[in-house]
């Protein structure tokens, strides 16, 4: 072979290796964690509500894997960096050079810390900085946006890649680290974090935290505000604004039982305490599984404990997601699909099979209905394409029920006597690790399919992971109580059963949700008006019920609902609710102007994540 041919072959081989390596790293992070990994982070920050900034420094402890590397690459977004220091062998801190790349709309800015001038790789670096008032992770609420109207409030939402907008770090779930923090905040405001919160802490001299278990960056969380606390059990408690603490404590009374139920199924709870923080209504999602301190939307406080499945879901993340974490967001279903499955098992253990089946049937029906709005290419649990944009990943909404359905299929075929030890083994053997779908498939083949090959064929495995929709072999759960609603709904829609004769006295929230789902785009405006007048659905304290009623009312042209609908959109910032409602309003010319006028007033009340999502929806994207 000629020398030129050999060189070309070598170059091709090297390019292939580099390409494969690049795809192995998280495409949404600039970090080269194959060279160096952060093992610990310490934050020393001051909260300034007037400037809407956090300022101070972050200290990163480093584990160098490549002994020749001299560049530390970090993720940042809209951070103002004043200086960077590295600790040398004698313990002194010396200033080192750093640069920031041009900002990318999705990934932020790569930060490069040049350590070549140092005699050795430093074990620690400090980055002095302050955040932007427009940080994509932080929302700074004015007093008027809180329950008391007296004190401001701030909270974070770091998932998926927003931690980089309040801490410069390796912002990828592939890197796990312990952390500590010292936070200065205005007097009379409590600071809480996803760490070891002390229920009796006063904040005198600042607020100090430690997270001894290693976590990925998206689980970094902070909240500052007028916050009270109430113990629920020996290792559970709830934090909330003083005017909401009583309702929250009543709603979450079963939390300690949930922890015990989950432990009996999937092994010990390994995070010490399990506390919850109920945030103001602008919190953009239902719940965020920040370890030791779940963040929750107040929209799940219904007054009758009918929406506590959300607590079960966030608690379940203590095993699936927090304990065993997707290594990149391409493997999102390993977090959410597993957690959704575990949630159903917790509900069944506490409240019985009928309650679990009702929730599961509604979940599966809504999953199937969602397929009509999701491109087929995004319906797979895992895309084969080496994506570089989060927009190309599996649709995050479908990952929840489809992933759970896959695990339920394995459970049904193998039997719980086989499947439960298998799943618990997955958590035990991969505890405090970041994993990929490939690792789960290897574990599945070795620990289940090798002994029970008839449980799942390779063709079925391929269909579940990479196929569109829900495989034909998936069994749908049927709740006897929900099945009984079908005849009632049909009779009411046809007019055979008058609204006043609907026997709803024993209906629970799930039955109402199914009924409203099933009459959506079928009931007339007159029928929706009768429902509202008879049952007061537009004023329901159950936000899941109210949302579904508003959506059906919009689609039916029931315009008299606009006043309570506007109040709802002005006070609730949960994306699950506001995005579909704005979309439904924009679809009708008569409602489009109304939608735009409401959003113009409501936008400043929403979290940055919600603003971005609704902006796209209002622009027709």
Secondary structure, DSSP 8 states (H G I E B T S, - for coil): --HHHHHHHHHHHHHHHHHHHHHHS-TT----TTTEEEEEEEEEEEEETTTTEEEEEEEEEEEESSTT--EEEEEESS-EEEEEEEE-TTS-EEE-EEEE---BTTTBEEEEEE-TTSSS--SEEEEEEE--TT-SSEEEE-GGGSSSSSS-EEEE--TTTTGGGTS-B--STT-EEEEEEEEE--TT-EEEESS---TT---TT-EEEEEEEEEEGGG--EEEES-EEEE-SSSEEEEE-TTTHHHHHHHTTTHHHHHHHHHHHH----SS-EEEEE--TT-SSSEE--TTEEEE-GGG--SSSTTTHHHHHHHHTTTBTTTEEESSGGGTHHHHHHHHHHHHHHHHHHH-HHHHHHHHHHHHHHHHHHGGGS-GGG-SSS-SS--SSGGGS--HHHHHHHHHHHHHHHHHHH-HHHHHHHHHHHHHHTTTEEE-HHHHHHHHIIIIITT-GGG--HHHHHHHHHSSS--TT------HHHHHHHHHHHHHHHTSS-GGG---TT--HHHHHHHHHHHTTTS-HHHHHHHHHHH-GGG-S-HHHHHHHHHHHHHHT-GGGHHHHHHHHHH---HHHHHHHHHHHHTSHHHHHHHHHHHHHHGGGS-HHHHHHHHHHHTT-
